[in-house]
Amino acid sequence: MRVMICNQKGGVGKTTTAANLGAALARAGAGRVLLVDLDPQMHLTASLGLQSEGWDVADWLSGRAGRPLAVPDEPGLFLVPGASEAVADLPADPAAAGFDWLVIDAPPNWSDAIAGLMRGADIVLCPLEPDFLGLQGLNRLLRTMQAAGLDWGRLRLLATRVSDRLAVHREVRARPAERFGETLLPVAIRASVKLAEAPGRGRTIFTHAPASTGAADHADLARLLMQDGRRARRKGTKA
């Protein structure tokens, strides 16, 4: 299964989602999981306490031989480290031999290459902070996808940094639920100090604060996407 985590608006928890979803999938028995840091800011690489050892995402995309980095204390989780320069040529079907799940942390910018990579994804996961600027960012992404000829069938919206104590969060979450129905995932990632702390320690939420709400929410997200994956494989078998 290939999951592309994408949002043209920054600061929505995209990298946090990538790191912790990957760890949750591996811990839930989804198999070997490969994280890919496609953002030139390389936040995913840094948040896991890793750095390139001479082979990075540009090499991986070019098909040059190399070995993904094992994420410390996360058996089954591996990372293709980021590169400081934007990668122009992106294959629609990047190589992921030996891995069961591919989780790509995409940059916030849009290009034909990003559109091509999105076409090859099984799930396009869009983290959405439940405020009015977040809705604007979502609408911009939807318009961009439509202009590129990309349907919304594989799109899944994930509410992040949610606080049900805030009326604006409840109001904004209701809007995509009314408009998109099941496209808005029933799982949400609650606002959490522990989630904010973990990248600074080079850890996932599961090694930093395994009993936290952040760990529980990402575990729920992984189980939900694994169910999606099983349904997709059954449909493929029948076809």
C-alpha positions, 0 to 999 in steps of 0.5 A, a space after each residue: 500500500 502506498 500512502 502519500 501525505 499531502 497538503 499545500 498548507 504548512 503547519 498542519 501536522 503532515 510530518 508528525 502524521 508520517 512519522 507516527 503513522 509509519 511507526 503505528 503500522 509497523 507496530 500493528 503488524 502491517 509488515 515492513 514500512 518505508 517512510 520517504 522524506 520528500 520535503 527539502 526541509 527534511 523535517 521527517 528525517 530530523 524528527 526521527 533523529 537521523 541524517 543522510 549517510 550519503 544516500 538520500 531520496 534523490 538517489 532512491 528516486 533515481 534507482 541508485 543502489 542504497 539502503 534505507 535507514 532503520 529507525 531506532 527503537 522501531 522494528 520494521 520501520 525504515 526511512 529514505 532520508 531527505 535531500 536539501 534540494 527539491 527533486 524534480 523527477 518523481 516516478 509515479 510508481 517508485 520502487 519499494 521492493 521488500 516493503 509492505 507499506 510506503 508512506 511518503 511525506 510530500 512537500 507543500 508545493 505543487 508540481 506535475 511531478 507531485 501530481 504524477 506521484 499522487 496518481 500512483 498512490 493508493 491513499 492520499 492522506 490530507 491532514 487538516 487542522 480544524 480552523 478556517 485557514 485549514 478549510 481554505 488550504 483544503 479547498 485550494 488542494 481540491 481545486 489543484 487536484 481537479 485542475 490536474 485531472 485527479 479524482 478525489 476517490 483516494 483522498 482521505 481527510 484527517 483532522 489534526 491538532 483537534 481540541 473539542 473544547 474549542 467551538 471553532 474546531 467542532 464547527 469546522 470539522 462538521 463542514 467537511 463531514 457534511 460535504 465529503 462524508 466518509 472521506 473525512 476519517 472518523 479518527 482524529 489526532 488530538 492536540 497533544 504536548 507529547 506529540 509536539 515534544 517527540 520530534 525534538 527528541 528524535 523519537 516517535 510518539 510510541 517511544 517518547 510517550 506510549 501512553 499518550 493520546 497521540 500514541 492512541 490516536 495514531 494507533 487507531 489511524 493505522 488500524 483504520 488504514 489497514 482495513 482500507 488496505 485489506 478491502 482494496 486488496 480484496 477488490 483487486 483479487 476479485 477483479 
